[in-house]
Amino acid sequence: MRGLDPSVDVADDGPAECPYCGSTETEREHPKGPSLCRSMHFCHGCEQPFERFE
Ligand SMILES: [Zn+2]
């Protein structure tokens, strides 16, 4: 744990940055996630899926 909340530090529309390891080697998995304000991404750096709020 690094004291970061992965749900709050993503606000712009550059490449999605992994909230776990900070890598931008990420891939959007679906056009939209479970709700219209989220998208699902997958990090190739640490192989973790994460949600990005838009
Ligand atoms: Zn990562």
N, CA, C, O and the ligand as a Tripos MOL2 file, in Angstrom:
@<TRIPOS>MOLECULE
protein
  217   215    55     0     0
PROTEIN
NO_CHARGES

@<TRIPOS>ATOM
      1 N           0.8470   -1.1970    0.0000 N.3       1 MET1
      2 CA          0.0000    0.0000    0.0000 C.3       1 MET1
      3 C           0.8800    1.2430    0.0000 C.2       1 MET1
      4 O           1.8650    1.3140    0.7340 O.2       1 MET1
      5 N           0.5240    2.2100   -0.8160 N.am      2 ARG2
      6 CA          1.2890    3.4440   -0.8830 C.3       2 ARG2
      7 C           0.4580    4.6430   -0.4380 C.2       2 ARG2
      8 O           0.8910    5.7840   -0.6010 O.2       2 ARG2
      9 N          -0.6960    4.4100    0.1070 N.am      3 GLY3
     10 CA         -1.5290    5.5080    0.5630 C.3       3 GLY3
     11 C          -2.2940    6.1970   -0.5430 C.2       3 GLY3
     12 O          -2.8670    7.2660   -0.3340 O.2       3 GLY3
     13 N          -2.3070    5.6010   -1.7080 N.am      4 LEU4
     14 CA         -3.0280    6.2080   -2.8180 C.3       4 LEU4
     15 C          -4.3810    5.5330   -2.9870 C.2       4 LEU4
     16 O          -4.5150    4.3180   -2.8440 O.2       4 LEU4
     17 N          -5.3620    6.3400   -3.2900 N.am      5 ASP5
     18 CA         -6.6580    5.7820   -3.6250 C.3       5 ASP5
     19 C          -6.7240    5.6820   -5.1350 C.2       5 ASP5
     20 O          -6.7500    6.7110   -5.8110 O.2       5 ASP5
     21 N          -6.7520    4.4840   -5.6850 N.am      6 PRO6
     22 CA         -6.7290    4.3350   -7.1460 C.3       6 PRO6
     23 C          -7.9250    4.9450   -7.8410 C.2       6 PRO6
     24 O          -7.9100    5.1070   -9.0610 O.2       6 PRO6
     25 N          -8.9430    5.2820   -7.1070 N.am      7 SER7
     26 CA        -10.1430    5.7850   -7.7560 C.3       7 SER7
     27 C         -10.1490    7.2890   -7.9440 C.2       7 SER7
     28 O         -11.0630    7.8180   -8.5770 O.2       7 SER7
     29 N          -9.1640    7.9950   -7.4180 N.am      8 VAL8
     30 CA         -9.2700    9.4540   -7.4470 C.3       8 VAL8
     31 C          -8.1800   10.1920   -8.2170 C.2       8 VAL8
     32 O          -8.2830   11.4120   -8.3500 O.2       8 VAL8
     33 N          -7.1660    9.5490   -8.7210 N.am      9 ASP9
     34 CA         -6.1290   10.3460   -9.3710 C.3       9 ASP9
     35 C          -6.0960   10.1940  -10.8860 C.2       9 ASP9
     36 O          -5.0420   10.2990  -11.5120 O.2       9 ASP9
     37 N          -7.2480    9.9480  -11.4540 N.am     10 VAL10
     38 CA         -7.3280    9.8100  -12.9020 C.3      10 VAL10
     39 C          -8.3950   10.7590  -13.4140 C.2      10 VAL10
     40 O          -9.5850   10.5290  -13.1940 O.2      10 VAL10
     41 N          -7.9960   11.8010  -14.0800 N.am     11 ALA11
     42 CA         -8.9720   12.8010  -14.4970 C.3      11 ALA11
     43 C          -8.7680   13.2980  -15.9170 C.2      11 ALA11
     44 O          -9.7070   13.8490  -16.4920 O.2      11 ALA11
     45 N          -7.6130   13.1360  -16.5060 N.am     12 ASP12
     46 CA         -7.4470   13.6610  -17.8560 C.3      12 ASP12
     47 C          -7.5570   12.5270  -18.8690 C.2      12 ASP12
     48 O          -7.8580   11.3920  -18.5010 O.2      12 ASP12
     49 N          -7.3160   12.8270  -20.1350 N.am     13 ASP13
     50 CA         -7.5730   11.8010  -21.1370 C.3      13 ASP13
     51 C          -6.3360   11.3910  -21.9180 C.2      13 ASP13
     52 O          -6.4360   11.0340  -23.0920 O.2      13 ASP13
     53 N          -5.2050   11.4340  -21.3010 N.am     14 GLY14
     54 CA         -4.0000   10.8550  -21.8910 C.3      14 GLY14
     55 C          -4.0620    9.3480  -21.7450 C.2      14 GLY14
     56 O          -5.1200    8.8050  -21.4270 O.2      14 GLY14
     57 N          -2.9480    8.6580  -21.9710 N.am     15 PRO15
     58 CA         -2.9200    7.2180  -21.7380 C.3      15 PRO15
     59 C          -3.2430    6.9290  -20.2760 C.2      15 PRO15
     60 O          -2.7480    7.6050  -19.3740 O.2      15 PRO15
     61 N          -4.0570    5.9430  -20.0590 N.am     16 ALA16
     62 CA         -4.4250    5.6100  -18.6860 C.3      16 ALA16
     63 C          -3.1940    5.1470  -17.9250 C.2      16 ALA16
     64 O          -2.4690    4.2600  -18.3750 O.2      16 ALA16
     65 N          -2.9690    5.7480  -16.7830 N.am     17 GLU17
     66 CA         -1.8240    5.3630  -15.9630 C.3      17 GLU17
     67 C          -2.2770    4.3800  -14.8990 C.2      17 GLU17
     68 O          -3.2870    4.5890  -14.2270 O.2      17 GLU17
     69 N          -1.5270    3.3230  -14.7600 N.am     18 CYS18
     70 CA         -1.8680    2.3090  -13.7800 C.3      18 CYS18
     71 C          -1.8230    2.8840  -12.3740 C.2      18 CYS18
     72 O          -0.8140    3.4720  -11.9840 O.2      18 CYS18
     73 N          -2.8940    2.7260  -11.6040 N.am     19 PRO19
     74 CA         -2.8980    3.2390  -10.2380 C.3      19 PRO19
     75 C          -2.0390    2.4120   -9.2910 C.2      19 PRO19
     76 O          -1.7660    2.8390   -8.1690 O.2      19 PRO19
     77 N          -1.6170    1.2450   -9.7280 N.am     20 TYR20
     78 CA         -0.8460    0.3500   -8.8560 C.3      20 TYR20
     79 C           0.6480    0.5480   -9.0210 C.2      20 TYR20
     80 O           1.3800    0.6310   -8.0350 O.2      20 TYR20
     81 N           1.1120    0.6240  -10.2830 N.am     21 CYS21
     82 CA          2.5540    0.7210  -10.5000 C.3      21 CYS21
     83 C           2.9590    1.9800  -11.2620 C.2      21 CYS21
     84 O           4.1500    2.2440  -11.4240 O.2      21 CYS21
     85 N           1.9830    2.7610  -11.7320 N.am     22 GLY22
     86 CA          2.2960    4.0110  -12.4140 C.3      22 GLY22
     87 C           2.6600    3.8530  -13.8820 C.2      22 GLY22
     88 O           2.9740    4.8430  -14.5440 O.2      22 GLY22
     89 N           2.6250    2.6430  -14.4010 N.am     23 SER23
     90 CA          2.9650    2.4130  -15.7960 C.3      23 SER23
     91 C           1.8890    2.9520  -16.7250 C.2      23 SER23
     92 O           0.7050    2.9510  -16.3890 O.2      23 SER23
     93 N           2.3100    3.4110  -17.8920 N.am     24 THR24
     94 CA          1.3270    3.7810  -18.9110 C.3      24 THR24
     95 C           1.2260    2.7020  -19.9850 C.2      24 THR24
     96 O           0.6030    2.9050  -21.0270 O.2      24 THR24
     97 N           1.8450    1.5550  -19.7190 N.am     25 GLU25
     98 CA          1.7030    0.4040  -20.6120 C.3      25 GLU25
     99 C           0.3690   -0.2710  -20.3140 C.2      25 GLU25
    100 O           0.3110   -1.3810  -19.7840 O.2      25 GLU25
    101 N          -0.6850    0.4260  -20.6650 N.am     26 THR26
    102 CA         -2.0190   -0.0570  -20.3340 C.3      26 THR26
    103 C          -2.8640   -0.1610  -21.5870 C.2      26 THR26
    104 O          -2.5650    0.4310  -22.6230 O.2      26 THR26
    105 N          -3.8920   -0.9070  -21.4600 N.am     27 GLU27
    106 CA         -4.7430   -1.1900  -22.6050 C.3      27 GLU27
    107 C          -6.1990   -1.0870  -22.1570 C.2      27 GLU27
    108 O          -6.5800   -1.6290  -21.1200 O.2      27 GLU27
    109 N          -6.9870   -0.4000  -22.9350 N.am     28 ARG28
    110 CA         -8.4070   -0.3140  -22.6130 C.3      28 ARG28
    111 C          -9.0800   -1.6220  -22.9990 C.2      28 ARG28
    112 O          -8.9390   -2.0870  -24.1300 O.2      28 ARG28
    113 N          -9.7910   -2.2010  -22.0860 N.am     29 GLU29
    114 CA        -10.3790   -3.5110  -22.3560 C.3      29 GLU29
    115 C         -11.7570   -3.4220  -22.9890 C.2      29 GLU29
    116 O         -12.1020   -4.2420  -23.8400 O.2      29 GLU29
    117 N         -12.5350   -2.4520  -22.5930 N.am     30 HIS30
    118 CA        -13.8910   -2.3120  -23.1190 C.3      30 HIS30
    119 C         -14.1480   -0.8350  -23.3400 C.2      30 HIS30
    120 O         -13.5980    0.0070  -22.6310 O.2      30 HIS30
    121 N         -14.9710   -0.5190  -24.3080 N.am     31 PRO31
    122 CA        -15.2720    0.8960  -24.5510 C.3      31 PRO31
    123 C         -15.8020    1.5760  -23.3000 C.2      31 PRO31
    124 O         -15.4400    2.7140  -23.0040 O.2      31 PRO31
    125 N         -16.6340    0.8990  -22.5880 N.am     32 LYS32
    126 CA        -17.1590    1.4430  -21.3400 C.3      32 LYS32
    127 C         -17.2890    0.3140  -20.3360 C.2      32 LYS32
    128 O         -17.5510   -0.8350  -20.6920 O.2      32 LYS32
    129 N         -17.1030    0.6620  -19.0920 N.am     33 GLY33
    130 CA        -17.2290   -0.3100  -18.0180 C.3      33 GLY33
    131 C         -18.6700   -0.4430  -17.5690 C.2      33 GLY33
    132 O         -19.6040   -0.1680  -18.3230 O.2      33 GLY33
    133 N         -18.8310   -0.8660  -16.3360 N.am     34 PRO34
    134 CA        -20.1690   -1.1420  -15.8020 C.3      34 PRO34
    135 C         -21.0530    0.0920  -15.7270 C.2      34 PRO34
    136 O         -22.2770   -0.0380  -15.6890 O.2      34 PRO34
    137 N         -20.4800    1.2640  -15.7040 N.am     35 SER35
    138 CA        -21.3020    2.4630  -15.7660 C.3      35 SER35
    139 C         -20.6940    3.4130  -16.7790 C.2      35 SER35
    140 O         -19.5590    3.2280  -17.2170 O.2      35 SER35
    141 N         -21.4560    4.4290  -17.1470 N.am     36 LEU36
    142 CA        -21.0290    5.2960  -18.2390 C.3      36 LEU36
    143 C         -19.8420    6.1730  -17.8920 C.2      36 LEU36
    144 O         -19.2200    6.7340  -18.7940 O.2      36 LEU36
    145 N         -19.5100    6.3120  -16.6360 N.am     37 CYS37
    146 CA        -18.4010    7.1860  -16.2750 C.3      37 CYS37
    147 C         -17.1280    6.4090  -15.9830 C.2      37 CYS37
    148 O         -16.1730    6.9770  -15.4520 O.2      37 CYS37
    149 N         -17.0890    5.1390  -16.3120 N.am     38 ARG38
    150 CA        -15.8830    4.3570  -16.0550 C.3      38 ARG38
    151 C         -15.4490    3.6370  -17.3110 C.2      38 ARG38
    152 O         -16.2650    3.3780  -18.1960 O.2      38 ARG38
    153 N         -14.1900    3.3170  -17.3970 N.am     39 SER39
    154 CA        -13.7130    2.4100  -18.4300 C.3      39 SER39
    155 C         -12.7610    1.4190  -17.7840 C.2      39 SER39
    156 O         -12.1060    1.7140  -16.7840 O.2      39 SER39
    157 N         -12.7020    0.2410  -18.3770 N.am     40 MET40
    158 CA        -11.8440   -0.7970  -17.8350 C.3      40 MET40
    159 C         -10.5350   -0.8200  -18.6030 C.2      40 MET40
    160 O         -10.5210   -0.7320  -19.8310 O.2      40 MET40
    161 N          -9.4470   -0.9380  -17.8770 N.am     41 HIS41
    162 CA         -8.1210   -1.0050  -18.4840 C.3      41 HIS41
    163 C          -7.3580   -2.1730  -17.8760 C.2      41 HIS41
    164 O          -7.6940   -2.6940  -16.8120 O.2      41 HIS41
    165 N          -6.3140   -2.5590  -18.6060 N.am     42 PHE42
    166 CA         -5.4510   -3.6220  -18.0940 C.3      42 PHE42
    167 C          -4.0170   -3.1340  -18.1620 C.2      42 PHE42
    168 O          -3.5740   -2.6200  -19.1900 O.2      42 PHE42
    169 N          -3.2940   -3.2970  -17.0670 N.am     43 CYS43
    170 CA         -1.9030   -2.8680  -17.0100 C.3      43 CYS43
    171 C          -0.9820   -4.0150  -17.3870 C.2      43 CYS43
    172 O          -1.0590   -5.1000  -16.8120 O.2      43 CYS43
    173 N          -0.1070   -3.7670  -18.3590 N.am     44 HIS44
    174 CA          0.8690   -4.7900  -18.7370 C.3      44 HIS44
    175 C           2.0830   -4.7840  -17.8190 C.2      44 HIS44
    176 O           2.8630   -5.7370  -17.8030 O.2      44 HIS44
    177 N           2.2400   -3.7090  -17.0540 N.am     45 GLY45
    178 CA          3.3710   -3.6220  -16.1350 C.3      45 GLY45
    179 C           3.2180   -4.5750  -14.9660 C.2      45 GLY45
    180 O           4.1340   -5.3320  -14.6460 O.2      45 GLY45
    181 N           2.0560   -4.5350  -14.3300 N.am     46 CYS46
    182 CA          1.8430   -5.3880  -13.1580 C.3      46 CYS46
    183 C           0.7180   -6.4010  -13.3760 C.2      46 CYS46
    184 O           0.3480   -7.1390  -12.4630 O.2      46 CYS46
    185 N           0.1850   -6.4260  -14.5900 N.am     47 GLU47
    186 CA         -0.8500   -7.3930  -14.9610 C.3      47 GLU47
    187 C          -2.0640   -7.3240  -14.0470 C.2      47 GLU47
    188 O          -2.5990   -8.3360  -13.5950 O.2      47 GLU47
    189 N          -2.4710   -6.0930  -13.7960 N.am     48 GLN48
    190 CA         -3.6660   -5.8740  -12.9820 C.3      48 GLN48
    191 C          -4.7120   -5.1460  -13.8260 C.2      48 GLN48
    192 O          -4.3840   -4.2000  -14.5420 O.2      48 GLN48
    193 N          -5.9510   -5.5790  -13.7430 N.am     49 PRO49
    194 CA         -7.0140   -4.7870  -14.3370 C.3      49 PRO49
    195 C          -7.3570   -3.6230  -13.4110 C.2      49 PRO49
    196 O          -7.2430   -3.7390  -12.1910 O.2      49 PRO49
    197 N          -7.7710   -2.5190  -13.9860 N.am     50 PHE50
    198 CA         -8.2150   -1.4030  -13.1510 C.3      50 PHE50
    199 C          -9.2700   -0.6170  -13.8780 C.2      50 PHE50
    200 O          -9.3790   -0.6760  -15.1030 O.2      50 PHE50
    201 N         -10.0530    0.1260  -13.1110 N.am     51 GLU51
    202 CA        -11.0880    0.9790  -13.6750 C.3      51 GLU51
    203 C         -10.5840    2.3980  -13.7030 C.2      51 GLU51
    204 O          -9.8880    2.8480  -12.7930 O.2      51 GLU51
    205 N         -10.9450    3.0990  -14.7640 N.am     52 ARG52
    206 CA        -10.6070    4.5060  -14.8260 C.3      52 ARG52
    207 C         -11.8950    5.3030  -14.8790 C.2      52 ARG52
    208 O         -12.7820    5.0190  -15.6840 O.2      52 ARG52
    209 N         -11.9890    6.2930  -14.0250 N.am     53 PHE53
    210 CA        -13.1740    7.1400  -14.0100 C.3      53 PHE53
    211 C         -12.9650    8.2950  -14.9760 C.2      53 PHE53
    212 O         -11.8910    8.8950  -15.0150 O.2      53 PHE53
    213 N         -13.9860    8.6010  -15.7480 N.am     54 GLU54
    214 CA        -13.8250    9.6230  -16.7720 C.3      54 GLU54
    215 C         -14.6940   10.8420  -16.4910 C.2      54 GLU54
    216 O         -14.6780   11.8020  -17.2610 O.2      54 GLU54
    217 ZN          0.4800   -1.6050  -13.1800 Zn       55 ZN55
@<TRIPOS>BOND
     1     1     2 1
     2     2     3 1
     3     3     4 2
     4     3     5 am
     5     5     6 1
     6     6     7 1
     7     7     8 2
     8     7     9 am
     9     9    10 1
    10    10    11 1
    11    11    12 2
    12    11    13 am
    13    13    14 1
    14    14    15 1
    15    15    16 2
    16    15    17 am
    17    17    18 1
    18    18    19 1
    19    19    20 2
    20    19    21 am
    21    21    22 1
    22    22    23 1
    23    23    24 2
    24    23    25 am
    25    25    26 1
    26    26    27 1
    27    27    28 2
    28    27    29 am
    29    29    30 1
    30    30    31 1
    31    31    32 2
    32    31    33 am
    33    33    34 1
    34    34    35 1
    35    35    36 2
    36    35    37 am
    37    37    38 1
    38    38    39 1
    39    39    40 2
    40    39    41 am
    41    41    42 1
    42    42    43 1
    43    43    44 2
    44    43    45 am
    45    45    46 1
    46    46    47 1
    47    47    48 2
    48    47    49 am
    49    49    50 1
    50    50    51 1
    51    51    52 2
    52    51    53 am
    53    53    54 1
    54    54    55 1
    55    55    56 2
    56    55    57 am
    57    57    58 1
    58    58    59 1
    59    59    60 2
    60    59    61 am
    61    61    62 1
    62    62    63 1
    63    63    64 2
    64    63    65 am
    65    65    66 1
    66    66    67 1
    67    67    68 2
    68    67    69 am
    69    69    70 1
    70    70    71 1
    71    71    72 2
    72    71    73 am
    73    73    74 1
    74    74    75 1
    75    75    76 2
    76    75    77 am
    77    77    78 1
    78    78    79 1
    79    79    80 2
    80    79    81 am
    81    81    82 1
    82    82    83 1
    83    83    84 2
    84    83    85 am
    85    85    86 1
    86    86    87 1
    87    87    88 2
    88    87    89 am
    89    89    90 1
    90    90    91 1
    91    91    92 2
    92    91    93 am
    93    93    94 1
    94    94    95 1
    95    95    96 2
    96    95    97 am
    97    97    98 1
    98    98    99 1
    99    99   100 2
   100    99   101 am
   101   101   102 1
   102   102   103 1
   103   103   104 2
   104   103   105 am
   105   105   106 1
   106   106   107 1
   107   107   108 2
   108   107   109 am
   109   109   110 1
   110   110   111 1
   111   111   112 2
   112   111   113 am
   113   113   114 1
   114   114   115 1
   115   115   116 2
   116   115   117 am
   117   117   118 1
   118   118   119 1
   119   119   120 2
   120   119   121 am
   121   121   122 1
   122   122   123 1
   123   123   124 2
   124   123   125 am
   125   125   126 1
   126   126   127 1
   127   127   128 2
   128   127   129 am
   129   129   130 1
   130   130   131 1
   131   131   132 2
   132   131   133 am
   133   133   134 1
   134   134   135 1
   135   135   136 2
   136   135   137 am
   137   137   138 1
   138   138   139 1
   139   139   140 2
   140   139   141 am
   141   141   142 1
   142   142   143 1
   143   143   144 2
   144   143   145 am
   145   145   146 1
   146   146   147 1
   147   147   148 2
   148   147   149 am
   149   149   150 1
   150   150   151 1
   151   151   152 2
   152   151   153 am
   153   153   154 1
   154   154   155 1
   155   155   156 2
   156   155   157 am
   157   157   158 1
   158   158   159 1
   159   159   160 2
   160   159   161 am
   161   161   162 1
   162   162   163 1
   163   163   164 2
   164   163   165 am
   165   165   166 1
   166   166   167 1
   167   167   168 2
   168   167   169 am
   169   169   170 1
   170   170   171 1
   171   171   172 2
   172   171   173 am
   173   173   174 1
   174   174   175 1
   175   175   176 2
   176   175   177 am
   177   177   178 1
   178   178   179 1
   179   179   180 2
   180   179   181 am
   181   181   182 1
   182   182   183 1
   183   183   184 2
   184   183   185 am
   185   185   186 1
   186   186   187 1
   187   187   188 2
   188   187   189 am
   189   189   190 1
   190   190   191 1
   191   191   192 2
   192   191   193 am
   193   193   194 1
   194   194   195 1
   195   195   196 2
   196   195   197 am
   197   197   198 1
   198   198   199 1
   199   199   200 2
   200   199   201 am
   201   201   202 1
   202   202   203 1
   203   203   204 2
   204   203   205 am
   205   205   206 1
   206   206   207 1
   207   207   208 2
   208   207   209 am
   209   209   210 1
   210   210   211 1
   211   211   212 2
   212   211   213 am
   213   213   214 1
   214   214   215 1
   215   215   216 2
@<TRIPOS>SUBSTRUCTURE
     1 MET1         2 RESIDUE 1 A MET
     2 ARG2         6 RESIDUE 1 A ARG
     3 GLY3        10 RESIDUE 1 A GLY
     4 LEU4        14 RESIDUE 1 A LEU
     5 ASP5        18 RESIDUE 1 A ASP
     6 PRO6        22 RESIDUE 1 A PRO
     7 SER7        26 RESIDUE 1 A SER
     8 VAL8        30 RESIDUE 1 A VAL
     9 ASP9        34 RESIDUE 1 A ASP
    10 VAL10       38 RESIDUE 1 A VAL
    11 ALA11       42 RESIDUE 1 A ALA
    12 ASP12       46 RESIDUE 1 A ASP
    13 ASP13       50 RESIDUE 1 A ASP
    14 GLY14       54 RESIDUE 1 A GLY
    15 PRO15       58 RESIDUE 1 A PRO
    16 ALA16       62 RESIDUE 1 A ALA
    17 GLU17       66 RESIDUE 1 A GLU
    18 CYS18       70 RESIDUE 1 A CYS
    19 PRO19       74 RESIDUE 1 A PRO
    20 TYR20       78 RESIDUE 1 A TYR
    21 CYS21       82 RESIDUE 1 A CYS
    22 GLY22       86 RESIDUE 1 A GLY
    23 SER23       90 RESIDUE 1 A SER
    24 THR24       94 RESIDUE 1 A THR
    25 GLU25       98 RESIDUE 1 A GLU
    26 THR26      102 RESIDUE 1 A THR
    27 GLU27      106 RESIDUE 1 A GLU
    28 ARG28      110 RESIDUE 1 A ARG
    29 GLU29      114 RESIDUE 1 A GLU
    30 HIS30      118 RESIDUE 1 A HIS
    31 PRO31      122 RESIDUE 1 A PRO
    32 LYS32      126 RESIDUE 1 A LYS
    33 GLY33      130 RESIDUE 1 A GLY
    34 PRO34      134 RESIDUE 1 A PRO
    35 SER35      138 RESIDUE 1 A SER
    36 LEU36      142 RESIDUE 1 A LEU
    37 CYS37      146 RESIDUE 1 A CYS
    38 ARG38      150 RESIDUE 1 A ARG
    39 SER39      154 RESIDUE 1 A SER
    40 MET40      158 RESIDUE 1 A MET
    41 HIS41      162 RESIDUE 1 A HIS
    42 PHE42      166 RESIDUE 1 A PHE
    43 CYS43      170 RESIDUE 1 A CYS
    44 HIS44      174 RESIDUE 1 A HIS
    45 GLY45      178 RESIDUE 1 A GLY
    46 CYS46      182 RESIDUE 1 A CYS
    47 GLU47      186 RESIDUE 1 A GLU
    48 GLN48      190 RESIDUE 1 A GLN
    49 PRO49      194 RESIDUE 1 A PRO
    50 PHE50      198 RESIDUE 1 A PHE
    51 GLU51      202 RESIDUE 1 A GLU
    52 ARG52      206 RESIDUE 1 A ARG
    53 PHE53      210 RESIDUE 1 A PHE
    54 GLU54      214 RESIDUE 1 A GLU
    55 ZN55       217 GROUP 0 **** ****
